[in-house]
Amino acid sequence: MPYRPRARRRPVGLTSLIDVIFLLLLFFMLASSFTRYQSLDVSSGAAGGGADLKPAYLRIHTADILDLNGSPLMKTDLVARLSGLKENAVIAIWSGPEAHVQDVVDVMSAARRTGLRTVLVTGN
């Protein structure tokens, strides 16, 4: 049996692995955000919301088409019309099939700014 010298293995270079790890670390550091997003308090039905009060119905058909208790409402007039409601009034927000989540959140935020404490949300 003839003697064959063993082929020497080349050492694995870790330089490219370190470069990839550094790029991933850099990407995730730049892509992440540590700021706190605006939160919107939502209470459950068990918290009570004045079941004896008749709610005002606010329908969100699209971003620009709203109506309050059946009368058309412009989004720019929303805060003024909601301010006209009683302080302890209940508002029920109905989101239509064309409404986006951001439209509902905008209306909920406007309702909270006017001092309405009880906001009900329903939709399809």
Residue, then its C-alpha position, 0 to 999 in steps of 0.5 A: m500500500p503506497y503512502r499518500p500524504r493527507a491533504r491539509r485542510r484549509p482553516v475556516g475563515l471567520t472574517s466573512l462570518i463576522d462581517v455578516i453578523f456585524l451587518l445584521l446587528l447594524f441593520f436591526m439597530l437601525a430598523s428598530s424603534f424604541t419610542r413609545y407609540q401613542s396609546l389609546d385606553v380601551s375599557s372592557g364591557a365589564a367596566g360599565g359604561g352607563a347602560d342606562l344612557k342612550p348612546a350617540y351613534l357615529r358611523i364611519h363610512t370612509a375616511d371623509i364620510l361620517d354621520l352622527n345620529g344620521s346627520p352628515l358630518m365632516k371630519t373637520d367638524l368632528v371635535a366641535r360636534l362631539s364637544g356639543l354632547k353631554e360630558n357623560a355621554v356615551i358614543a357608539i362608533w360603527s365602522g363600515p366596510e370601507a373604513h380603515v383602522q386608522d379612521v376608527v382610531d382617529v375618531m376615538s382619539a377625537a372623542r377622548r380629546t373632547g372629554l367623552r369617557t365612554v366610547l363603544v366600538t362596533g363594526n362588520 
